[in-house]
């Protein structure tokens, strides 16, 4: 079914934009980072509802993704504040 997912991170270095401001034409300059994340076949074929060990494995995998994403957000914000070009 799946062998990978696209992990997209959006960072607003100047803070989250307001909806109404965007509607009124305020300029928003987000930093968008996309990564292709492989998915182990065991995560696709497991039984989340009935297998406690599989749920633990899935939660650990998701926790690792969020830990990586938090580090990436900090890095992108830091580079943006330093005026570095974010590619």
C-alpha atoms as one frame of an Amber mdcrd trajectory, in Angstrom:
protein
   0.000   0.000   0.000   2.516   2.621   1.201   6.277   2.538   1.357   6.899
   6.221   2.117   5.214   9.439   3.149   5.902  13.055   2.351   6.664  14.923
   5.567   6.030  18.641   5.034   7.092  21.261   7.569   5.937  24.874   7.283
   7.626  27.517   9.428   6.565  31.155   9.661   9.700  32.983  10.869   7.718
  36.150  11.620   5.033  34.265  13.538   1.862  32.588  12.365  -0.016  34.817
   9.934  -3.528  35.988  10.664  -6.184  34.792   8.242  -7.711  38.222   7.771
  -4.307  39.780   7.167  -3.613  37.279   4.407  -7.026  38.035   2.872  -6.088
  41.731   2.891  -2.807  41.096   1.114  -0.294  40.960   3.954   2.922  39.402
   2.677   3.636  36.019   4.240   7.025  34.387   3.703   6.885  30.836   4.980
   9.752  28.388   4.864   8.572  25.058   3.450  10.625  21.901   3.808   9.578
  18.536   2.389  11.164  15.169   3.073  10.371  11.722   1.780  10.168   9.386
   4.781  10.387   5.637   4.174   7.826   3.488   5.980   8.875   0.024   7.158
   6.611  -2.700   5.818   5.855  -3.853   9.386   4.245  -0.461  10.090   1.936
  -0.889   7.113   0.902  -4.458   7.859   0.545  -4.247  11.656  -2.725  -4.369
  13.567  -2.965  -1.107  15.505  -6.336  -1.921  17.028  -5.531  -5.355  18.475
  -1.732  -5.548  18.876  -0.392  -3.605  21.856   3.264  -4.115  20.861   2.535
  -2.812  17.362   0.907   0.294  18.878   4.053   0.873  20.952   6.206   0.536
  17.835   3.960   2.932  15.911   3.991   5.495  18.735   7.784   5.283  18.976
   8.098   5.808  15.210   5.748   8.801  15.298   7.545  10.220  18.337  10.825
  10.045  16.451   9.267  11.861  13.481   8.043  14.657  15.774  11.417  14.899
  17.528  13.105  15.280  14.125  10.490  17.820  13.032  10.915  19.904  16.217
  14.692  19.995  15.631  14.146  21.010  12.001  11.778  23.827  13.033  14.341
  25.150  15.532  17.065  24.994  12.869  14.963  26.778  10.231  13.938  29.513
  12.672  17.525  29.980  13.804  18.849  30.212  10.252  16.078  32.626   9.343
  16.829  34.907  12.309  20.518  34.942  11.381  19.579  36.081   7.888  20.971
  32.911   6.379  19.528  31.751   3.115  17.172  28.849   3.792  17.153  26.426
   0.879
